[in-house]
């Protein structure tokens, strides 16, 4: 039971990160009906910015951990949001009225471009960072020495994810921006006719998704302390899997899918075989979609004629 509880904590922490990335996928899909396959690389860029900022602040002699965390988080969000805005302007906006295959290929090309761009700038070697936030609460300890604990960082990750999920949901359902997003989701032409700036609404959606990816990259860097230029591909695929599992286009579904993916990965690695955890994730996705093709919270598209 102690081992199960520890894997549960680890799985929820990992799933919270996947859920944040998955929200970016599902928000973009909900408005323009396309998958932003460069979203994983935006997350990766956020992780690299985190490492660079901590290094610069350390060299500058800033010793306060709280100040460093706030500065790094804000810088990461701002810079990564600019990348998200640029991806929309370069890879999506010119192809918005093209057949769906064209922006899909453009997004994949942007993903490869960002991977190689970071590799050229930062090199192919893994970048590491010393732990910044340490300490944990011990929940229980067995006689054989096995300790069940939850670290301060895990608490922050889970709490921050819940707060961000709540904030994004309130923005979509209670603000003018959210109403504009929902209008664009239903009919972009009609939304434009009633005065909604469709281009600005879509760009803002990309920026919000990129900001969430930046926060996910920030948290993963603090949690693992290791980044590389290829980390966005696998994390992006798992987050996309989470969005599909929960029901693409559904924010609660994206978060639930992320938590499920994190739990599956954690329990499979802990009880079966860590080398095949990724295989288990995608295999379970296939099984779920054979039973519910639209995901857990997804709804079939109904076209009125």
C-alpha positions in Angstrom: 0.0 0.0 0.0 2.9 2.4 0.8 4.4 1.7 -2.6 1.1 2.2 -4.3 0.6 5.6 -2.6 4.1 6.7 -3.7 3.4 5.8 -7.3 0.0 7.5 -7.1 1.7 10.8 -6.0 4.4 10.5 -8.7 1.7 9.7 -11.3 -0.5 12.7 -10.4 2.6 15.0 -10.5 3.5 13.8 -14.0 -0.1 13.8 -15.2 -0.5 17.4 -14.1 2.3 18.4 -16.4 0.9 16.4 -19.3 -2.5 18.0 -18.6 -1.1 21.5 -18.9 0.4 20.8 -22.3 -2.7 19.0 -23.4 -4.8 22.1 -22.7 -2.8 24.0 -25.3 -3.6 21.3 -27.9 -7.3 21.2 -27.1 -7.7 25.0 -27.1 -6.2 25.4 -30.5 -8.1 22.5 -31.9 -11.3 23.8 -30.4 -11.1 27.1 -32.3 -9.4 26.3 -35.6 -10.0 22.5 -35.8 -6.3 21.8 -36.3 -3.6 20.2 -34.2 -0.5 22.3 -33.4 2.2 19.7 -33.6 4.8 22.3 -32.8 3.3 22.7 -29.3 5.7 20.1 -27.8 8.6 22.2 -29.0 7.2 25.3 -27.4 7.2 23.3 -24.1 10.8 22.3 -24.8 11.8 26.0 -25.4 10.2 26.9 -22.1 12.4 24.3 -20.3 15.6 25.6 -22.0 14.7 29.2 -21.1 14.3 28.1 -17.5 17.8 26.6 -17.4 19.3 29.6 -19.0 17.6 32.1 -16.7 18.6 30.2 -13.5 22.2 30.1 -14.8 22.2 33.8 -15.5 20.6 34.7 -12.2 23.0 32.5 -10.3 25.9 34.3 -12.0 24.3 37.6 -11.1 24.5 36.6 -7.4 20.7 36.5 -6.7 20.4 34.2 -3.7 16.7 34.3 -2.9 15.0 31.2 -4.2 11.5 32.8 -4.3 12.8 35.8 -6.3 14.6 33.5 -8.7 11.5 31.4 -9.2 9.3 34.4 -9.9 11.7 36.0 -12.4 12.4 32.8 -14.2 8.7 31.9 -14.5 7.8 35.4 -15.8 10.6 35.5 -18.3 9.8 31.9 -19.5 6.1 32.8 -20.0 6.9 36.0 -21.9 9.5 34.6 -24.3 7.6 31.3 -24.9 4.4 33.2 -25.6 6.2 35.1 -28.3 7.2 31.8 -29.9 3.6 30.7 -29.7 2.4 33.9 -31.4 5.1 33.5 -34.1 4.1 29.9 -34.8 0.5 31.0 -35.4 1.5 33.9 -37.7 4.0 31.9 -39.7 2.6 28.4 -39.9 -1.1 28.7 -39.5 -2.5 32.1 -40.4 -1.4 32.1 -44.1 -2.9 28.6 -44.5 -6.1 29.1 -42.6 -8.3 28.7 -45.7 -6.2 26.0 -47.3 -7.1 22.3 -47.2 -6.5 20.8 -43.8 -3.5 18.8 -44.9 -1.5 22.0 -45.7 -1.4 23.4 -42.1 -0.8 19.9 -40.7 2.4 19.6 -42.8 3.3 23.2 -41.9 2.9 22.4 -38.2 5.1 19.3 -38.5 7.7 21.4 -40.4 7.6 24.0 -37.7 8.2 21.3 -35.1 11.3 20.0 -36.9 12.5 23.6 -37.4 12.2 24.4 -33.7 14.0 21.2 -32.7 17.0 21.9 -35.0 17.0 25.6 -34.1 17.4 24.8 -30.4 19.9 22.1 -31.2 22.1 24.6 -33.2 21.8 27.2 -30.5 22.3 25.1 -27.4 24.0 22.0 -28.7 22.9 18.4 -28.7 24.2 17.6 -25.2 21.8 17.2 -22.3 21.7 20.3 -20.0 21.4 19.8 -16.3 20.5 22.1 -13.4 21.2 21.8 -9.7 18.1 21.3 -7.5 16.6 24.7 -6.5 13.6 23.7 -4.3 14.2 20.8 -2.0 12.5 19.2 1.0 9.4 17.0 1.4 6.7 15.8 3.8 7.1 12.2 5.0 3.7 10.5 5.0 4.8 7.1 6.3 7.8 4.9 6.8 8.0 1.2 6.8 10.2 -0.9 9.0 12.4 -1.9 6.0 13.2 1.8 5.4 10.8 2.5 2.5 9.6 6.1 2.9 6.4 7.5 1.3 6.8 11.2 0.8 5.6 14.1 -1.2 8.0 16.9 -2.0 7.4 20.6 -1.8 7.8 20.7 -5.5 5.2 18.0 -6.2 2.7 20.0 -4.0 3.5 23.2 -6.0 3.1 21.4 -9.3 -0.3 19.9 -8.4 -1.6 23.0 -6.8 -0.4 25.3 -9.6 -2.0 23.0 -12.2 -5.4 23.0 -10.4 -5.2 26.8 -10.1 -4.3 27.2 -13.8 -7.0 24.8 -14.9 -9.6 26.8 -12.9 -8.3 30.1 -14.3 -8.5 29.0 -17.9 -12.0 27.6 -17.4 -13.2 30.8 -15.9 -11.6 32.8 -18.7 -13.4 30.8 -21.3 -16.8 30.8 -19.7 -16.9 34.2 -17.9 -14.8 36.7 -20.0 -15.3 38.6 -23.3 -12.2 36.7 -24.6 -13.8 33.4 -23.8 -17.0 34.4 -25.5 -15.0 35.4 -28.6 -13.2 32.1 -28.5 -16.5 30.1 -28.3 -18.0 32.2 -31.1 -14.9 31.5 -33.3 -15.2 27.9 -32.5 -18.8 27.8 -33.8 -18.5 30.0 -36.9 -15.6 32.3 -37.7 -17.3 34.1 -40.5 -20.4 35.0 -38.4 -18.1 35.9 -35.5 -16.3 38.4 -37.7 -19.6 39.8 -38.9 -20.7 40.6 -35.4 -17.4 42.5 -34.7 -15.1 39.9 -33.2 -11.5 40.2 -34.3 -10.9 36.5 -35.3 -7.2 36.9 -36.0 -6.5 38.4 -32.6 -8.7 35.8 -30.9 -6.8 32.9 -32.5 -3.4 34.5 -31.8 -4.4 35.0 -28.1 -5.4 31.4 -27.9 -2.0 30.3 -29.2 -0.3 32.7 -26.7 -2.3 31.2 -23.8 -1.4 27.7 -24.9 2.2 28.6 -25.2 2.2 30.2 -21.7 0.8 27.0 -20.2 3.5 25.0 -22.0 6.1 27.4 -20.6 4.8 26.7 -17.1 4.9 23.0 -17.8 8.5 23.2 -19.0 9.4 25.3 -16.0 8.0 22.7 -13.6 9.5 19.8 -15.4 13.0 21.4 -15.3 12.7 22.0 -11.6 11.4 18.4 -11.1 13.9 16.5 -13.1 16.8 19.0 -13.6 17.5 17.7 -17.1 16.6 19.1 -20.5 17.5 18.3 -24.1 16.3 19.5 -27.5 14.3 16.3 -28.2 12.3 16.3 -25.0 9.4 18.2 -26.5 8.6 15.5 -29.1 7.8 12.7 -26.7 6.1 14.9 -24.1 4.1 16.6 -26.9 3.0 13.2 -28.2 1.9 12.1 -24.8 0.0 15.4 -24.2 -1.7 15.0 -27.5 -2.6 11.5 -26.5 -4.0 12.9 -23.3 -6.1 15.4 -25.2 -7.5 12.7 -27.5 -8.1 10.4 -24.6 -10.1 13.0 -22.7 -11.9 14.2 -25.8 -10.1 16.6 -28.1 -11.7 20.1 -27.6 -12.7 19.5 -24.0 -10.6 21.3 -21.3 -11.7 19.0 -18.4 -11.1 16.0 -20.8 -7.6 17.3 -21.5 -6.7 17.5 -17.8 -8.3 14.2 -17.0 -6.5 12.6 -19.9 -3.2 14.0 -18.7 -3.7 12.7 -15.2 -4.7 9.2 -16.6 -1.6 9.2 -18.8 0.6 10.1 -15.9 -0.9 7.5 -13.7 -0.6 4.7 -16.3 3.0 5.6 -16.9 3.9 5.7 -13.3 2.1 2.5 -12.3 3.4 0.6 -15.3 6.9 1.7 -14.6 6.5 0.8 -10.9 4.8 -2.6 -11.2 5.5 -4.0 -14.7 8.5 -2.7 -16.7 9.8 0.9 -16.9 11.2 0.3 -20.4 7.7 -0.3 -21.9 5.8 2.5 -20.1 5.4 4.4 -23.4 4.1 1.3 -25.2 1.5 0.9 -22.4 0.3 4.4 -22.7 -0.4 4.3 -26.4 -1.8 0.7 -26.2 -4.4 1.8 -23.6 -5.2 4.8 -25.7 -6.0 2.5 -28.7 -8.2 0.4 -26.4 -10.2 3.4 -25.1 -10.7 4.8 -28.6 -12.0 1.5 -29.9 -14.7 1.7 -27.2 -15.2 5.5 -27.3 -13.8 7.0 -30.5 -14.5 10.6 -29.4 -12.6 10.1 -26.1 -14.0 10.2 -22.6 -15.6 13.7 -22.7 -15.7 14.2 -26.4 -18.9 14.6 -28.4 -19.5 13.5 -32.0 -19.5 16.4 -34.4 -23.0 17.0 -35.7 -23.3 18.9 -39.0 -26.6 20.6 -39.6 -27.8 20.6 -43.2 
